[in-house]
Amino acid sequence: MIVNLGDREFKEIFNETSFFLPKRWDGKDFEQALGELFNKYQNNAFDVLFNLNDSNTINNIKHDCAINMERHCEAILKAKRKAYARANERMDRFYDEYRKKFQDPRRQRHFSEEDERMARLCKESIAYYCDMIIEKYSNEVNNSQRNNLEQFLHIYFKIAMSCSLIQQAVTDYLRGFPSDAYDRIDVLMTNIINESLGQYQKSTWLGEFYDTSSLKLYRAVSVEENVTHLRERIFHPPYNLSSKVSTNRYSIAGFPSLYLGTSVELCLEEMHNNPYEKYSICSRFEVCKNHNRREMKINVLELGIKPQDFSSEEEARDNTLEENARIKNLNKWINNTSVRKNYLVWYPLIASCSFIRAHRKDPFAPEYIIPQLLMQWLRKHNRSEDKFLGLRYFSCYSERSSDLGFNYVFPTSGLRFTEEKKYCSLLGTAFVLTRPLYLHNFKNIEDCEAALNADKKLKFFYED
């Protein structure tokens, strides 16, 4: 009985194309499609990570994990709802009730902030249930195997918990209870955020953009008039035109966000139309961390890793320069055992955010449920007037577009730059950009991107 997190065993978990992302589905029953993927993933992870000849014991441990995982999720949800409804001084009574109900002698009650309390409660609860299972099967493992079993149970418990909470969140949302769905995502993120993926120092949850000099971001939009446009035209949609903002993967309808890509080609692919049939303008964006002597903090959550990146050594193919650099760094990065372990836990969330939209003309997209709830959680837990957040992900428009680079999404803060300039004051002072260029003025996309890169006159959108 051992926990295998070696290179071969880890890649074996994702060796089936059914786990590859972005995920295409039949567009009929999103709950079912998600459930089938998660069930297969959990079984595959269990079989690869956990080796035991006794099949009955394996099935029993799976069963116990499932039961205790459900108890954990429900107890944390109950704790969260009570915690947010009551004042802090009444929390101790609940912890007494919780401890008594589950007979946990190690429960601690000295917490200060609600979020800290919930994180501590989640951690202790997982440890408690894992200890229960280890104790139950202690006669079937020796001392040398016990530590491995404990490591495995912590990993598998979080995998099962992630799958369950995401599935239940989708069910709640589709049943008309979005607040209940958010509560489940809140519990999920409380459990896993401190084990986030940290491949790039410039784009991690806990880190900042330490090196933004080499980061080139682009944006393309369709326009009706063949006239000269100012920079603000290609910035995020203004607040006074929120009624024209449709639903997007990481933003709800009516809420403006700034979507950027690492290549012009990727941006045009995300526009969902032929850019040469309509007028399209493009600009290059750069992060400006210092403005008016104020240090701007930038946090970006990493969701840009696909499981097929781990499956084998990358063969030569037609990738962009950034894609080749990403793969080169990735091959070194995945040798880290802790990173592989974290990815096992984060895969359900990344997968649930990476379904290709089946019905693009429909007003509602079930594929966007979890991404939008995730962005709400990030915004709620990252409020600050000197910090803005973002999220990096691979394109999910198509399999082809997912290899073109990365997308970045930065939600607006709701704060206006001025009464006349109805744009986000935080994003407005965080990015400088080039004057928009018309794509149809160039022979091809590459020439347009080259012209944008050659333009050194980057300004804030309000400086035109």
Helices and strands as residue ranges (DSSP letters): H 7-13, G 17-19, H 30-49, H 55-85, G 88-90, H 91-102, H 114-136, G 138-140, H 143-174, H 178-192, G 193-195, G 201-203, E 217-223, G 231-234, G 239-244, E 257-261, H 264-270, E 279-287, E 290-291, E 294-295, E 297-303, H 308-311, H 321-333, H 337-352, G 366-368, H 369-380, E 387-393, G 401-403, E 407-411, H 425-428, E 431-433, E 437-438, G 439-441, H 445-454, G 461-463
